[in-house]
Each structure stands twice: as C-alpha cells, then as structure tokens.
Amino acid sequence: MQLALENVSKKYGAEDHMYPLSLQLVPGTINVLLGTTQAGKTTLMRLMAGLDKPTAGKVMVNGQDVTGVSVRHRDLAMVYQQFINYPAFTVFDNIASPLRLRKLPEQQIRSRVLDMAERLHITPYLERLPAELSGGQQQRTALARALIKDSELLLLDEPLVNLDYKLREELRRELTELFSEGKTTVVYATTEPLEALQLGGHTVVLHEGRMLQQGATLDVFNAPNSIQAARTFSDPPINLINAQIDARGQAQLGAGIAIALNAEQVQRAAPHKDVILGLRAHSLRLSPQFGGEMAIEAEVDLAEISGSETYIHSHRGADISLVAQLGGVHDLPLGSLCKMYFRPDDLFIFSRDGALLFAPAQNRQAGA
C-alpha cells in the first residue's frame, strides 16, 4: 500500500494538534512514529485511518484521494494501547470475528486462530472471556484480532506498553518476523527510542504536533538533524554543553576545559563560534578505553542502578551536567569526584539555534 499525507494538518477547535506536514510511508515495512506523549502520534494515526478528517491537506492511498473516506471502507486494522475486545465473546471468537465477517470456512478460521494464538502466547485462554484475562492477555487478544485480518495497512499505537518487559521483548521479535515478508505496511507508535531501534525500518520523529525528521531508523538515530530530534531519539537524553570554538580549533567549555576538535568538526562548525556540543550517554566511560580520549572531572549527583546498567548523573560547576550509561553496577558515593572519559570524535555539534552541524563519522549515514 502506498499511503501519503500531503500538507496535512489537524485542529480541534482553535487548538493545533498537527501542524502541516507531508509524509509518505515506506510500503511493506515498519514505519515508526517516535515521540513523547502528546507529540501527535495518535492524531497522525487517526488521520491515516480515516477516523478523523484533516483540517487541511489530503490523504492519498495508491494515488487516490481518500480524505474523508470512512475507516469502514479502508483495508486496515488498528490496535490502541488501551485494549478493546468484545466483552461477550471468548478470546477465540474475538480473534475469529474479522474472518467470520468475511464468511471464511470455519475449519480455515479455526486453523488461523490457533496459529495466531500460539504466536501471541494466548492459546490457554481461548475459551475465556476478556473479563477473565489480565491486562496483558487482553492486549494480546486485541493484537491477534488485528493481525489476523492481514490488512494492507496496520496501525499499532503503543501496542506493547501494557505488557511486562520479557513478553514485550518476545512479541516485538515476533512482530518483526511477521512483517518481514513485506505484505503489510505497518505504522508503529512508540515513546521509546530503544524500541524504534529494535524495530528498524523507517522512523518519523514527532514533537508537539510537528514532524522533525524522517528516514531509515539508523540514519535518523545516527544523524539527528536538530537538538530536539536528538533529544527525542536518545534515552537517556543526550548530554548538551555550551561551547565556544576558538581560533585554534578548540571547543572551550569553561571551567578551564578545552577540547581539541578534528579538522572535519572545525570545518563543519565554521563559521559558528558559539555552538552546543552533544554527547550520548553511552559514549561516556569511567576509565579510558581508546587512544586520544579526554576526561572531565565531575561531582556525582546520583548513581542510578537499573538492572545490568548504571546511570551516573554528575556535574561540573553550574554549566556542565553529564549522564553516563554504564554497563554493570557502579556504586559511586554521592558527592564524590569521578572522571568521565570520552573521545572528542564522538561529539555531535549543533548551532545555537539547534541545527545539526556535525555528526560523528561512525554514526553518520544520512549525510549530516
């Protein structure tokens, strides 16, 4: 399916929920909508589905204008983060309902339902009513009912958010395999950068009703075109430090800290004297691992242990705050001093108005 939005916007009363944007989905793959809560992901999906009509602009499907055409007349399925099932139907009948509407043979329906239930780990619950299920089981039932339709367009609005971590990981892998054949164009909304990376495909970055960037997921991650796109596509958030580039090609951070930039960094940053340096949390270390690293000595504000990782929050003076994402458990006392090592080549450089000037070479695939 070729689905394109042409200069589409949406208002509810006097309030803008979606500012004008043009977007063409990549057919036969996963298109991720990435953004924080109220970024516009659900609004955009409802416009794609025909549940809402845009205030301006067109929705095109396979070259035909379907703006205002009801969702009932479109070949699509949609799953929300709030599970919706028929309360009087068993799990089996919920999943089977789209196939029965098509009047498929009962034997074929049963075979397909059993296969889908096994994929989504709900076979033991097929004879139960939705009220007898946990939230995660109800969500899997709603997901199975949507998947079994084999629609050309599948809209998934944070479909795994109510599931526990282990099951979410399993289902994400299953979904990726299910869609690998390229028969369905999938739109998947998420607030989680890691989920977008795991899904792959193409990503659209949204913020407060505006589209910031779109492209192949790894390209967008490796070369975010603005500070806001980098913030949206970094968890924990990307570290940002104000700096000035001097005549020697050094980035002066204040507090007596100077970073020698490479020739390409200096060239791309010119003629911007005042810049903002970006450094992702996973690029920071507590000890040197490569040649040419430099260190910033900082005071520990918090050592946050999360499973097999530790997030070290620290600061130096009033202008430098750093978050490091470290593997393993690191129990650093609050108020203690530590050195944060990084490679200057790992620095992103943004202009003061937030535009990307330089992305690290090992990250740059989209052409910064």
C-alpha positions as CSV (number, residue, x, y, z in Angstrom):
1,M,0.0,0.0,0.0
2,Q,1.2,3.5,-0.9
3,L,-0.1,5.9,1.7
4,A,0.9,9.6,1.6
5,L,-0.1,12.7,3.5
6,E,0.0,15.9,1.6
7,N,0.4,19.1,3.7
8,V,-2.0,17.6,6.3
9,S,-2.9,19.5,9.5
10,K,-5.4,19.0,12.2
11,K,-7.1,21.4,14.6
12,Y,-9.6,20.6,17.4
13,G,-11.4,23.9,17.9
14,A,-8.8,26.6,18.0
15,E,-6.1,24.2,19.2
16,D,-3.5,22.8,16.7
17,H,-2.9,19.1,17.2
18,M,-1.0,18.6,14.0
19,Y,0.9,21.3,12.1
20,P,1.1,21.0,8.3
21,L,3.3,18.1,7.2
22,S,3.8,15.9,4.2
23,L,4.8,12.2,4.7
24,Q,4.9,9.2,2.5
25,L,5.0,5.8,4.3
26,V,7.5,3.2,3.0
27,P,5.3,0.4,1.8
28,G,5.8,-3.2,3.0
29,T,7.9,-2.3,6.1
30,I,7.6,-0.9,9.6
31,N,7.2,2.9,9.8
32,V,7.9,4.0,13.4
33,L,6.3,7.2,14.8
34,L,8.6,8.2,17.6
35,G,7.8,11.0,20.1
36,T,7.0,11.8,23.6
37,T,3.4,11.9,25.0
38,Q,1.3,14.4,23.0
39,A,3.8,14.6,20.2
40,G,1.0,13.9,17.7
41,K,1.4,10.2,17.1
42,T,-2.2,9.2,17.8
43,T,-3.5,12.2,15.9
44,L,-1.5,11.2,12.9
45,M,-2.6,7.6,13.0
46,R,-6.3,8.7,13.2
47,L,-5.8,10.8,10.1
48,M,-4.2,7.8,8.3
49,A,-7.0,5.5,9.3
50,G,-9.9,7.8,8.4
51,L,-11.1,8.1,11.9
52,D,-10.6,11.8,11.7
53,K,-10.6,14.2,8.7
54,P,-7.7,16.6,8.4
55,T,-8.5,20.3,8.8
56,A,-6.4,20.8,5.6
57,G,-4.5,18.7,3.2
58,K,-5.0,15.3,1.5
59,V,-4.7,11.6,2.5
60,M,-3.7,9.6,-0.6
61,V,-3.8,5.8,-0.9
62,N,-2.3,4.2,-4.0
63,G,-2.6,7.6,-5.8
64,Q,-6.3,8.0,-4.9
65,D,-7.6,10.8,-2.7
66,V,-9.3,9.1,0.3
67,T,-9.6,12.2,2.5
68,G,-12.8,11.9,4.5
69,V,-13.4,8.3,3.4
70,S,-14.6,6.3,6.4
71,V,-12.4,3.8,8.1
72,R,-15.0,1.1,7.2
73,H,-14.1,1.5,3.6
74,R,-10.4,1.1,4.0
75,D,-8.3,-2.1,4.2
76,L,-6.6,-1.5,7.6
77,A,-6.5,-2.7,11.2
78,M,-5.6,-0.7,14.3
79,V,-4.6,-1.5,17.8
80,Y,-4.5,1.0,20.6
81,Q,-2.6,0.9,23.9
82,Q,-5.9,0.6,25.6
83,F,-7.1,-2.9,24.7
84,I,-10.6,-3.1,23.1
85,N,-12.3,-6.5,22.9
86,Y,-15.9,-7.7,22.6
87,P,-16.8,-8.5,26.2
88,A,-19.4,-11.1,25.4
89,F,-17.1,-13.1,23.0
90,T,-14.5,-15.6,24.1
91,V,-10.9,-15.0,23.2
92,F,-11.3,-17.4,20.3
93,D,-14.4,-15.6,19.0
94,N,-12.7,-12.2,19.4
95,I,-9.8,-13.3,17.2
96,A,-12.1,-15.1,14.7
97,S,-14.5,-12.2,14.3
98,P,-12.8,-10.5,11.3
99,L,-12.6,-13.8,9.5
100,R,-16.2,-14.6,10.1
101,L,-17.3,-11.3,8.7
102,R,-15.6,-12.4,5.5
103,K,-17.5,-15.7,5.7
104,L,-14.4,-17.9,5.5
105,P,-14.9,-21.6,6.1
106,E,-15.0,-22.5,9.9
107,Q,-12.2,-25.0,9.5
108,Q,-9.9,-22.4,8.0
109,I,-10.9,-19.9,10.7
110,R,-10.0,-22.3,13.4
111,S,-6.6,-23.1,11.9
112,R,-5.7,-19.5,11.6
113,V,-6.9,-18.5,15.1
114,L,-5.0,-21.4,16.7
115,D,-1.8,-20.4,14.8
116,M,-2.2,-16.7,15.8
117,A,-2.9,-17.6,19.4
118,E,0.2,-19.7,19.6
119,R,2.3,-16.8,18.2
120,L,1.0,-14.4,20.8
121,H,1.1,-16.9,23.7
122,I,-2.6,-16.9,24.5
123,T,-3.6,-20.5,23.5
124,P,-4.5,-21.5,27.1
125,Y,-7.1,-18.6,27.3
126,L,-9.0,-19.2,24.1
127,E,-12.2,-20.2,25.9
128,R,-12.1,-17.4,28.4
129,L,-14.0,-14.1,28.3
130,P,-12.0,-10.8,28.2
131,A,-13.1,-10.0,31.8
132,E,-11.3,-13.2,33.0
133,L,-7.9,-12.1,31.5
134,S,-5.1,-9.9,32.7
135,G,-4.4,-6.6,31.0
136,G,-1.6,-8.1,29.1
137,Q,-3.7,-11.0,27.9
138,Q,-6.4,-8.7,26.8
139,Q,-3.9,-6.6,24.8
140,R,-2.6,-9.7,23.1
141,T,-6.1,-10.7,22.2
142,A,-6.7,-7.3,20.6
143,L,-3.4,-7.6,18.8
144,A,-4.2,-11.1,17.5
145,R,-7.6,-9.9,16.1
146,A,-5.9,-7.1,14.2
147,L,-3.1,-9.2,12.9
148,I,-5.3,-12.0,11.6
149,K,-7.0,-9.6,9.2
150,D,-3.9,-9.5,7.0
151,S,-4.8,-5.9,6.1
152,E,-2.6,-3.8,3.8
153,L,-2.2,-1.2,6.5
154,L,-1.7,-2.0,10.2
155,L,-1.6,0.8,12.7
156,L,-0.2,0.0,16.1
157,D,-0.5,2.7,18.8
158,E,2.0,1.7,21.5
159,P,0.6,-1.9,21.4
160,L,3.0,-3.4,23.9
161,V,3.0,-0.7,26.5
162,N,0.8,-2.7,29.0
163,L,2.9,-5.9,28.8
164,D,5.7,-6.9,31.1
165,Y,9.3,-6.5,29.8
166,K,10.0,-10.1,28.9
167,L,6.8,-10.6,27.0
168,R,7.3,-7.2,25.3
169,E,10.7,-8.3,24.0
170,E,9.3,-11.6,22.7
171,L,6.4,-10.1,21.0
172,R,8.5,-7.3,19.4
173,R,10.7,-10.0,17.8
174,E,7.6,-11.9,16.7
175,L,6.1,-8.8,15.1
176,T,9.3,-8.1,13.3
177,E,9.3,-11.6,11.9
178,L,5.6,-11.4,11.0
179,F,6.2,-8.3,8.9
180,S,9.5,-9.3,7.3
181,E,7.6,-10.7,4.2
182,G,6.7,-7.2,3.2
183,K,3.0,-7.8,2.6
184,T,1.8,-5.2,5.1
185,T,2.7,-1.6,5.6
186,V,3.0,-1.1,9.4
187,V,2.8,2.1,11.4
188,Y,4.1,1.6,14.9
189,A,3.9,4.5,17.5
190,T,6.2,4.5,20.5
191,T,7.8,6.8,23.0
192,E,10.9,4.6,23.4
193,P,14.0,5.2,21.3
194,L,15.3,1.7,22.0
195,E,12.1,0.2,20.7
196,A,12.4,2.2,17.5
197,L,15.9,0.9,17.0
198,Q,14.9,-2.7,17.7
199,L,12.1,-2.5,15.2
200,G,14.3,-1.0,12.5
201,G,12.5,0.1,9.3
202,H,11.9,3.8,8.9
203,T,11.3,6.4,11.6
204,V,9.3,9.6,11.8
205,V,10.3,11.8,14.7
206,L,7.5,14.0,16.1
207,H,7.4,16.7,18.6
208,E,4.4,18.8,19.7
209,G,2.5,18.1,16.5
210,R,5.4,18.8,14.2
211,M,7.5,16.4,12.1
212,L,11.2,16.9,12.9
213,Q,12.8,14.3,10.7
214,Q,12.1,11.1,8.8
215,G,14.3,8.4,7.2
216,A,15.8,5.0,7.7
217,T,15.8,4.4,11.5
218,L,19.5,4.0,11.9
219,D,20.2,7.1,9.7
220,V,17.9,9.2,11.9
221,F,19.4,7.9,15.1
222,N,23.0,8.4,13.9
223,A,22.4,11.9,12.4
224,P,19.5,13.7,14.1
225,N,19.0,16.9,12.2
226,S,18.4,19.0,15.3
227,I,18.8,19.1,19.1
228,Q,15.1,18.3,19.5
229,A,15.4,15.3,17.3
230,A,18.5,14.1,19.2
231,R,16.6,14.5,22.5
232,T,13.7,12.6,21.2
233,F,15.9,9.8,19.9
234,S,18.1,9.4,22.9
235,D,17.4,7.6,26.2
236,P,18.8,8.8,28.5
237,P,18.7,12.2,26.9
238,I,21.7,13.4,25.0
239,N,24.2,15.4,27.1
240,L,24.3,19.1,25.8
241,I,27.1,21.5,26.7
242,N,27.5,25.1,25.5
243,A,30.9,25.8,24.0
244,Q,32.9,28.4,22.0
245,I,35.3,27.4,19.2
246,D,38.5,29.4,19.3
247,A,40.9,30.2,16.6
248,R,43.0,27.1,17.3
249,G,40.0,24.8,16.7
250,Q,39.4,24.1,20.3
251,A,36.0,23.9,21.9
252,Q,36.1,26.0,25.1
253,L,33.6,24.7,27.7
254,G,34.5,27.0,30.6
255,A,35.9,25.8,33.9
256,G,39.3,25.6,32.2
257,I,38.2,22.7,29.9
258,A,39.2,22.8,26.2
259,I,38.5,20.0,23.7
260,A,40.7,19.8,20.6
261,L,38.4,19.2,17.7
262,N,39.3,17.3,14.5
263,A,39.6,19.1,11.1
264,E,36.2,18.0,9.9
265,Q,34.5,19.1,13.1
266,V,36.1,22.5,12.8
267,Q,35.2,22.8,9.1
268,R,31.6,21.9,9.6
269,A,31.2,24.1,12.7
270,A,32.6,27.1,10.9
271,P,31.6,30.0,10.9
272,H,29.7,29.3,14.1
273,K,31.8,30.5,17.1
274,D,29.1,29.7,19.7
275,V,27.9,26.0,19.5
276,I,26.3,23.3,21.5
277,L,28.2,20.0,21.9
278,G,26.2,16.8,22.2
279,L,27.4,13.6,23.7
280,R,25.3,10.5,24.1
281,A,25.3,8.8,27.5
282,H,26.7,5.5,26.2
283,S,29.8,7.4,24.9
284,L,31.0,8.2,28.4
285,R,33.2,5.9,30.5
286,L,34.8,5.9,33.9
287,S,38.2,4.7,32.5
288,P,39.9,5.2,29.2
289,Q,39.5,2.5,26.6
290,F,40.8,4.1,23.4
291,G,43.6,6.4,22.4
292,G,43.1,10.1,22.3
293,E,40.4,10.2,25.0
294,M,39.9,13.2,27.3
295,A,38.3,13.4,30.7
296,I,36.0,15.8,32.5
297,E,36.2,15.6,36.3
298,A,32.7,15.9,37.8
299,E,30.9,15.5,41.0
300,V,28.5,12.6,41.4
301,D,24.8,13.6,41.9
302,L,23.3,10.2,41.6
303,A,24.3,6.6,40.8
304,E,21.1,5.0,39.5
305,I,21.3,1.2,39.2
306,S,18.8,-0.2,36.6
307,G,19.2,-3.9,36.1
308,S,22.5,-4.6,34.5
309,E,23.3,-0.9,33.9
310,T,24.1,2.1,36.0
311,Y,23.3,5.7,35.1
312,I,25.7,8.1,36.7
313,H,24.4,11.7,37.0
314,S,27.1,14.3,37.6
315,H,28.0,17.9,37.2
316,R,30.9,20.3,37.0
317,G,30.2,23.8,38.0
318,A,26.9,25.3,37.0
319,D,27.2,24.8,33.3
320,I,28.2,21.2,32.7
321,S,25.8,18.3,33.6
322,L,26.5,14.8,32.4
323,V,24.7,11.5,32.4
324,A,26.7,8.3,31.7
325,Q,25.2,5.0,30.8
326,L,27.5,2.3,32.0
327,G,27.3,-1.5,31.8
328,G,27.4,-3.3,35.2
329,V,26.8,-2.0,38.7
330,H,28.8,1.1,39.8
331,D,28.0,2.3,43.3
332,L,29.6,5.7,43.4
333,P,29.1,7.8,46.6
334,L,27.1,10.9,46.2
335,G,29.3,14.0,46.2
336,S,32.4,12.0,45.2
337,L,34.6,13.0,42.2
338,C,34.9,10.9,39.1
339,K,36.4,11.3,35.7
340,M,34.2,11.0,32.7
341,Y,36.2,9.8,29.6
342,F,35.1,10.2,26.0
343,R,36.5,10.5,22.5
344,P,36.2,14.0,21.1
345,D,35.4,12.4,17.8
346,D,32.1,11.1,19.4
347,L,30.8,14.7,19.8
348,F,27.9,16.0,17.9
349,I,28.0,19.7,17.1
350,F,24.8,21.8,16.9
351,S,24.4,25.5,16.2
352,R,22.9,27.6,19.0
353,D,19.6,27.6,17.2
354,G,19.6,23.8,17.4
355,A,20.6,22.7,13.8
356,L,23.0,19.8,13.3
357,L,26.4,20.9,12.1
358,F,28.4,17.7,12.6
359,A,27.6,14.0,13.4
360,P,30.4,11.6,14.4
361,A,31.7,9.7,11.4
362,Q,30.9,6.2,12.7
363,N,27.3,7.4,13.2
364,R,26.8,9.5,10.1
365,Q,24.9,7.5,7.5
366,A,22.2,10.1,6.5
367,G,24.7,12.7,5.5
368,A,24.9,15.3,8.3
